[in-house]
Amino acid sequence: LVEAGTPVYAVYEGRIHSFQDNDKPLDNGPTIIVEHKTTADGPSFYILYGHLSRDSLDGLEIGKTVKKGEQIASVGKYPENGGWPPHLHFQLIADMMDLSGDFFGVAPPSKRDVWLSICPDPNYILQIPDTLFPEPAYSKKEILEIRNEHIGKNLGVSYRKPLCIVRGFMQYLYDEDGRQYLDVRNNVPQVGHCNPYVVDALARQAAVLNTNTRYLHENLVKYARRLSAKMPENLKVCFFVNSGSEANELALRLAMAHTKQKDIIVIDGAYHGNTDNLVGLSPYKHNGPGGEGPPSHVHKVDMPDPFRGEYKHSDSEAGKKYAEDVGRAVQDIENQGKGICAFICEPLMGCGGQIIFPEGYLKEAFRRVREAGGVC
Ligand SMILES: Cc1ncc(COP(=O)(O)O)c(C=O)c1O
């Protein structure tokens, strides 16, 4: 950035190729393009000077000669410069492609090679030291190579042509070329990516305090109060955690401490988290690639899927019928001379295929588990 009014000098001798006020918002503003010769009778190249002051165009004529070092313009002020903080747009152009008064100024990184052949690096002329530039970004290929070397293979990369996602905003993700994707795939972004309200609250708190919970702080109790006001009256004690896995681990420990039992019923296809215990409770994982099956205290019941399962939407008793399998699992546990600890299920199965349970399933399943002394 420079002060508005800063003089702009011609770098070489040349002639005015074209000029124009590109006055749409965030365009190049008043712009001058100067044609230069590589040798007396060699090919031409061009330099575009953009975001100039409007009066830089006064009295200009196409073909007018420009001397090396001559002031040809000055940097324009906001907003007449196209609506930017004052700075100079300096662009080398090898081929004007029959355009005049303006030229393409931005391109996707994936087309970098093509555009560099048309608009060579202006630093050949400007000689700005490397230390003043940000480090060049890695290509997708480089990122993948480094990832393969330094990141565990358990973290798979989606898609045959992996996406390089550099930004998120609400329901959208953006790749390195600025292409927008409607995100229906990424893990649980309930309030959207980078929701400005959340970002603002995080940034403000991070700038003030981030400690564990050993000290008194009114935010902790205020939040616990707000949250429990939304729950049934007897649910008023909060444990705050950082992830779904921690929440489920804690729930599991509470259930075991309460029932003094270990045996758990899970639904086929369920996913409950990434700890050892929770992989044990997640058929999606322990029956998936590399899985080693369920531990002996985990009992699987049919997925109550009213679309692909045995009992369909059209069956008004489907919920009850699927819950019978929960009754069967409770019976199996008791037949082994053990008691039930808990039944764990997602309110809506995610990894299992976005399964919405049929009416009455949970009520009936919970009844059977609770009657046998388990929690859910
Ligand atoms: C249903 C369900 N439970 C638990 C988890 C684990 O949550 P986290 O990844 O925050 O540990 C997930 C994560 O996707 C989930 O979808």
The ligand as a Tripos MOL2 file, in Angstrom:
@<TRIPOS>MOLECULE
LIG
   16    16     1     0     0
SMALL
NO_CHARGES

@<TRIPOS>ATOM
      1 C1        -23.0160  -40.3010   16.2910 C.3       1 LIG1
      2 C2        -21.6280  -39.9340   16.6980 C.ar      1 LIG1
      3 N1        -21.2190  -40.2070   17.9490 N.ar      1 LIG1
      4 C3        -19.9580  -39.8740   18.3530 C.ar      1 LIG1
      5 C4        -19.0700  -39.2580   17.4870 C.ar      1 LIG1
      6 C5        -17.6700  -38.9240   17.9720 C.3       1 LIG1
      7 O1        -17.5220  -37.5560   18.0890 O.3       1 LIG1
      8 P1        -16.0650  -36.8730   18.0230 P.3       1 LIG1
      9 O2        -15.5500  -37.0590   16.6550 O.co2     1 LIG1
     10 O3        -16.3670  -35.4330   18.3690 O.co2     1 LIG1
     11 O4        -15.2080  -37.5270   19.0820 O.co2     1 LIG1
     12 C6        -19.4700  -38.9420   16.1860 C.ar      1 LIG1
     13 C7        -18.5550  -38.2780   15.2560 C.2       1 LIG1
     14 O5        -18.7730  -38.2220   14.0760 O.2       1 LIG1
     15 C8        -20.7790  -39.3050   15.7640 C.ar      1 LIG1
     16 O6        -21.1900  -39.0520   14.5160 O.3       1 LIG1
@<TRIPOS>BOND
     1     1     2 1
     2     2     3 ar
     3     2    15 ar
     4     3     4 ar
     5     4     5 ar
     6     5     6 1
     7     5    12 ar
     8     6     7 1
     9     7     8 1
    10     8     9 2
    11     8    10 1
    12     8    11 1
    13    12    13 1
    14    12    15 ar
    15    13    14 2
    16    15    16 1
@<TRIPOS>SUBSTRUCTURE
     1 LIG1         1 GROUP 0 **** ****
